[in-house]
Amino acid sequence: MRIVLLGGLILALAACGPRPSPEQRAQAVAAFATVQQVFQHPRCQNCHIPGDQPLQFDSGLPHAMGVVRGPDGKGAAGLPCSTCHGEKNLPASYGPHAPPGAPHWQLPPPDHKMAWIGLPPKQLCEMIQDKKSNGGRDFAALLKHVSEDKLVLWGWEPGGERKPVPVAHAEFVAAFKTWADAGGPCPDA
């Protein structure tokens, strides 16, 4: 009986994930401040919205033309995102406000919107790692998403007069990895 209980205790402790030292936790929480800065920049939060109408421009205005999320995040029937948003940014000759483009231009689907506009750091942190909210992604999948997804990468080369994310992509990925490797500790407030 003792062996069974001890085995159960060991499994339960292993399931709790990494236990960072106080120094690692402090470094990870500091790294999360960089993650938050990127996630809450207009390049990201214009599509990570609580409602169904995406935002546009640095000022986060409601998207023109009555654009909405649609049932799968790719726009409404008859007006998919790909109607205006191609696989890449249009040439500068199209003007500063031409629709931007990147592969699979879309919003997150309605069942996991990942809406983080105005969230305080602790709530944002909890949402990012909540598999019910993030599409079932663990830290490895989240890291792959922010490192390689071409739509994510667009934020650093948005074209037109749009301001790119102000943190270098490599710095952001390093911060995300530091945070994730420590088990994703959240700020206290």
Secondary structure as a PSIPRED ss2 file (coil, helix, strand):
# PSIPRED VFORMAT (PSIPRED V4.0)

   1 M C   1.000  0.000  0.000
   2 R H   0.000  1.000  0.000
   3 I H   0.000  1.000  0.000
   4 V H   0.000  1.000  0.000
   5 L H   0.000  1.000  0.000
   6 L H   0.000  1.000  0.000
   7 G H   0.000  1.000  0.000
   8 G H   0.000  1.000  0.000
   9 L H   0.000  1.000  0.000
  10 I H   0.000  1.000  0.000
  11 L H   0.000  1.000  0.000
  12 A H   0.000  1.000  0.000
  13 L H   0.000  1.000  0.000
  14 A H   0.000  1.000  0.000
  15 A H   0.000  1.000  0.000
  16 C C   1.000  0.000  0.000
  17 G C   1.000  0.000  0.000
  18 P C   1.000  0.000  0.000
  19 R C   1.000  0.000  0.000
  20 P C   1.000  0.000  0.000
  21 S C   1.000  0.000  0.000
  22 P H   0.000  1.000  0.000
  23 E H   0.000  1.000  0.000
  24 Q H   0.000  1.000  0.000
  25 R H   0.000  1.000  0.000
  26 A H   0.000  1.000  0.000
  27 Q H   0.000  1.000  0.000
  28 A H   0.000  1.000  0.000
  29 V H   0.000  1.000  0.000
  30 A H   0.000  1.000  0.000
  31 A H   0.000  1.000  0.000
  32 F H   0.000  1.000  0.000
  33 A H   0.000  1.000  0.000
  34 T H   0.000  1.000  0.000
  35 V H   0.000  1.000  0.000
  36 Q H   0.000  1.000  0.000
  37 Q H   0.000  1.000  0.000
  38 V H   0.000  1.000  0.000
  39 F H   0.000  1.000  0.000
  40 Q C   1.000  0.000  0.000
  41 H C   1.000  0.000  0.000
  42 P H   0.000  1.000  0.000
  43 R H   0.000  1.000  0.000
  44 C H   0.000  1.000  0.000
  45 Q H   0.000  1.000  0.000
  46 N C   1.000  0.000  0.000
  47 C C   1.000  0.000  0.000
  48 H C   1.000  0.000  0.000
  49 I C   1.000  0.000  0.000
  50 P C   1.000  0.000  0.000
  51 G C   1.000  0.000  0.000
  52 D C   1.000  0.000  0.000
  53 Q C   1.000  0.000  0.000
  54 P C   1.000  0.000  0.000
  55 L E   0.000  0.000  1.000
  56 Q E   0.000  0.000  1.000
  57 F C   1.000  0.000  0.000
  58 D C   1.000  0.000  0.000
  59 S C   1.000  0.000  0.000
  60 G C   1.000  0.000  0.000
  61 L E   0.000  0.000  1.000
  62 P E   0.000  0.000  1.000
  63 H C   1.000  0.000  0.000
  64 A H   0.000  1.000  0.000
  65 M H   0.000  1.000  0.000
  66 G H   0.000  1.000  0.000
  67 V C   1.000  0.000  0.000
  68 V C   1.000  0.000  0.000
  69 R C   1.000  0.000  0.000
  70 G C   1.000  0.000  0.000
  71 P C   1.000  0.000  0.000
  72 D C   1.000  0.000  0.000
  73 G C   1.000  0.000  0.000
  74 K C   1.000  0.000  0.000
  75 G E   0.000  0.000  1.000
  76 A E   0.000  0.000  1.000
  77 A C   1.000  0.000  0.000
  78 G C   1.000  0.000  0.000
  79 L E   0.000  0.000  1.000
  80 P E   0.000  0.000  1.000
  81 C H   0.000  1.000  0.000
  82 S H   0.000  1.000  0.000
  83 T H   0.000  1.000  0.000
  84 C C   1.000  0.000  0.000
  85 H C   1.000  0.000  0.000
  86 G C   1.000  0.000  0.000
  87 E C   1.000  0.000  0.000
  88 K C   1.000  0.000  0.000
  89 N C   1.000  0.000  0.000
  90 L C   1.000  0.000  0.000
  91 P C   1.000  0.000  0.000
  92 A H   0.000  1.000  0.000
  93 S H   0.000  1.000  0.000
  94 Y H   0.000  1.000  0.000
  95 G C   1.000  0.000  0.000
  96 P C   1.000  0.000  0.000
  97 H C   1.000  0.000  0.000
  98 A C   1.000  0.000  0.000
  99 P C   1.000  0.000  0.000
 100 P C   1.000  0.000  0.000
 101 G C   1.000  0.000  0.000
 102 A C   1.000  0.000  0.000
 103 P C   1.000  0.000  0.000
 104 H C   1.000  0.000  0.000
 105 W C   1.000  0.000  0.000
 106 Q C   1.000  0.000  0.000
 107 L C   1.000  0.000  0.000
 108 P C   1.000  0.000  0.000
 109 P C   1.000  0.000  0.000
 110 P H   0.000  1.000  0.000
 111 D H   0.000  1.000  0.000
 112 H H   0.000  1.000  0.000
 113 K C   1.000  0.000  0.000
 114 M C   1.000  0.000  0.000
 115 A C   1.000  0.000  0.000
 116 W C   1.000  0.000  0.000
 117 I C   1.000  0.000  0.000
 118 G C   1.000  0.000  0.000
 119 L C   1.000  0.000  0.000
 120 P C   1.000  0.000  0.000
 121 P H   0.000  1.000  0.000
 122 K H   0.000  1.000  0.000
 123 Q H   0.000  1.000  0.000
 124 L H   0.000  1.000  0.000
 125 C H   0.000  1.000  0.000
 126 E H   0.000  1.000  0.000
 127 M H   0.000  1.000  0.000
 128 I H   0.000  1.000  0.000
 129 Q H   0.000  1.000  0.000
 130 D C   1.000  0.000  0.000
 131 K C   1.000  0.000  0.000
 132 K C   1.000  0.000  0.000
 133 S C   1.000  0.000  0.000
 134 N C   1.000  0.000  0.000
 135 G C   1.000  0.000  0.000
 136 G C   1.000  0.000  0.000
 137 R C   1.000  0.000  0.000
 138 D C   1.000  0.000  0.000
 139 F H   0.000  1.000  0.000
 140 A H   0.000  1.000  0.000
 141 A H   0.000  1.000  0.000
 142 L H   0.000  1.000  0.000
 143 L H   0.000  1.000  0.000
 144 K H   0.000  1.000  0.000
 145 H H   0.000  1.000  0.000
 146 V H   0.000  1.000  0.000
 147 S H   0.000  1.000  0.000
 148 E H   0.000  1.000  0.000
 149 D C   1.000  0.000  0.000
 150 K H   0.000  1.000  0.000
 151 L H   0.000  1.000  0.000
 152 V H   0.000  1.000  0.000
 153 L H   0.000  1.000  0.000
 154 W H   0.000  1.000  0.000
 155 G H   0.000  1.000  0.000
 156 W H   0.000  1.000  0.000
 157 E C   1.000  0.000  0.000
 158 P C   1.000  0.000  0.000
 159 G C   1.000  0.000  0.000
 160 G C   1.000  0.000  0.000
 161 E C   1.000  0.000  0.000
 162 R C   1.000  0.000  0.000
 163 K C   1.000  0.000  0.000
 164 P C   1.000  0.000  0.000
 165 V C   1.000  0.000  0.000
 166 P C   1.000  0.000  0.000
 167 V C   1.000  0.000  0.000
 168 A C   1.000  0.000  0.000
 169 H H   0.000  1.000  0.000
 170 A H   0.000  1.000  0.000
 171 E H   0.000  1.000  0.000
 172 F H   0.000  1.000  0.000
 173 V H   0.000  1.000  0.000
 174 A H   0.000  1.000  0.000
 175 A H   0.000  1.000  0.000
 176 F H   0.000  1.000  0.000
 177 K H   0.000  1.000  0.000
 178 T H   0.000  1.000  0.000
 179 W H   0.000  1.000  0.000
 180 A H   0.000  1.000  0.000
 181 D H   0.000  1.000  0.000
 182 A C   1.000  0.000  0.000
 183 G C   1.000  0.000  0.000
 184 G C   1.000  0.000  0.000
 185 P C   1.000  0.000  0.000
 186 C C   1.000  0.000  0.000
 187 P C   1.000  0.000  0.000
 188 D C   1.000  0.000  0.000
 189 A C   1.000  0.000  0.000
